[in-house]
């Protein structure tokens, strides 16, 4: 079997957050099949690019997705992240 998927790890992490805004990095790592450290890097990337933000609630983060942000690839020019989430959510 080929070792590739249709969605990047960034998309997979974003989908996890969309489905469960209080999900932990450990839970995301288990679902996506990557390390917690990789999840933390991806969450940082998404945060720095303005696709998500988070607030601290006790010992947990609560994430908010900014779904009106544009998709990054030129092939999806004019489409917002919301459209991806709607399609796959």
GIKA-V12757 format. One line per field, one symbol per residue. ss: DSSP state (H for helix, E for strand, C for the rest). burial: # if it has 24 or more other ideal C-beta (glycine too) atoms within 12 Angstrom, else .. Layout:
BEGIN
ss->???
burial->???
END
This chain:
BEGIN
ss->CCCCCCCCHHHHHHHHHHHCCCCCHHHHHHHHCCCHHHHHHHHHHHHHCCCEEEEEECCEEEEEECCCCECCCHHHCCCEHHHHHHHHC
burial->........##########....###..##..#.#....#..##..##...##.#......#.#.#...#.#.........#..##....
END
